Amino acid sequence: MKQERRTFTREFKLNAVELSYSRANVVELANELNIRPELLYRWRSEFASYQGKSFPGNGIPKMTEEESEVSLLKKELAEMRMERDILKKAVSIFSKSDGKFTGL
C-alpha cells in the first residue's frame, strides 16, 4: 500500500525554518509539525544557501543571481548562433543564383 506524498506550502516551510532557529530542540519541533527531522534540516540548509529564492515550487530551479544570469546568457547565445547559421545558409543559397558570392 502506497502512502500519498505530502506537499508543503512555501509559507509552511519558511515558518518551520524560522521556528527551528528560535527553538533549541529541532527534533521536538519536527514531531510537533508532524514532519521528519531530516526534512526540517534539509529545509534549513536550503534556506541558508538560497535565502529568498528558496522553496520556489515544483519544477522551478533554485538559482543564485549569478546562475540565473549565466542561464539567460546561454539562452541568448544559443539564439544568436541559430540566427547566424540561418543567415549563413540564406547567403549561400542566394549567392549560388547570381554567382557573385565566393562563399564563407
C-alpha positions as CSV (number, residue, x, y, z in Angstrom):
1,M,0.0,0.0,0.0
2,K,1.5,3.3,-1.1
3,Q,1.3,6.4,1.0
4,E,0.3,9.6,-0.6
5,R,3.2,12.1,-0.8
6,R,2.6,15.2,1.3
7,T,3.3,18.6,-0.1
8,F,4.0,21.7,1.9
9,T,3.5,25.3,1.0
10,R,6.3,27.8,0.9
11,E,4.9,29.6,3.8
12,F,4.8,26.5,5.9
13,K,8.4,25.7,5.1
14,L,9.6,29.2,5.9
15,N,7.7,29.3,9.2
16,A,9.1,25.9,10.1
17,V,12.7,27.0,9.4
18,E,12.1,30.2,11.4
19,L,10.8,28.3,14.3
20,S,13.7,25.8,14.1
21,Y,16.2,28.7,14.5
22,S,14.3,30.0,17.6
23,R,13.9,26.7,19.3
24,A,16.6,24.7,21.0
25,N,15.3,21.2,20.1
26,V,14.7,20.7,16.4
27,V,13.6,17.1,16.7
28,E,10.9,18.1,19.1
29,L,9.7,20.8,16.8
30,A,9.7,18.4,13.8
31,N,7.5,16.0,15.8
32,E,5.1,18.9,16.7
33,L,4.9,19.8,13.0
34,N,4.4,16.1,12.1
35,I,7.4,16.0,9.8
36,R,10.7,14.1,9.8
37,P,13.6,16.0,11.5
38,E,15.8,15.2,8.4
39,L,13.3,17.2,6.3
40,L,13.5,20.1,8.6
41,Y,17.3,20.1,8.4
42,R,17.2,19.9,4.6
43,W,14.8,22.9,4.5
44,R,17.2,24.8,6.9
45,S,20.2,24.1,4.6
46,E,18.3,25.1,1.5
47,F,17.2,28.3,3.2
48,A,20.7,29.1,4.3
49,S,22.0,28.6,0.7
50,Y,19.3,30.4,-1.2
51,Q,17.6,32.8,1.3
52,G,14.7,34.5,-0.5
53,K,14.9,32.2,-3.5
54,S,14.4,29.0,-1.5
55,F,11.4,26.8,-1.9
56,P,10.3,28.1,-5.4
57,G,7.9,25.2,-6.2
58,N,7.8,22.1,-8.2
59,G,9.9,22.1,-11.3
60,I,11.3,25.6,-10.8
61,P,15.1,25.5,-10.4
62,K,16.7,27.2,-7.5
63,M,19.4,29.5,-8.7
64,T,21.5,32.3,-7.4
65,E,21.6,35.6,-9.2
66,E,24.8,34.6,-11.0
67,E,23.5,31.2,-12.0
68,S,20.3,32.8,-13.4
69,E,22.3,35.4,-15.3
70,V,24.6,32.6,-16.8
71,S,21.5,30.7,-17.8
72,L,19.9,33.7,-19.5
73,L,23.2,34.4,-21.4
74,K,23.4,30.8,-22.5
75,K,19.9,31.0,-24.0
76,E,20.7,34.3,-25.8
77,L,23.9,32.8,-27.2
78,A,22.1,29.7,-28.5
79,E,19.5,32.0,-30.2
80,M,22.3,34.1,-31.8
81,R,24.1,31.0,-33.1
82,M,20.9,29.7,-34.6
83,E,20.2,33.1,-36.3
84,R,23.8,33.2,-37.6
85,D,23.5,29.7,-39.0
86,I,20.3,30.5,-40.8
87,L,21.8,33.7,-42.3
88,K,24.8,31.7,-43.5
89,K,22.6,29.2,-45.3
90,A,20.5,32.0,-46.8
91,V,23.6,33.8,-48.1
92,S,24.9,30.6,-49.7
93,I,21.5,29.9,-51.3
94,F,21.2,33.4,-52.8
95,S,24.8,33.5,-53.8
96,K,24.5,30.4,-55.9
97,S,21.9,32.0,-58.1
98,D,23.8,35.2,-59.0
99,G,27.4,33.8,-58.9
100,K,28.9,36.9,-57.3
101,F,29.5,35.4,-53.8
102,T,32.5,33.2,-53.3
103,G,31.3,31.5,-50.1
104,L,32.1,31.5,-46.4
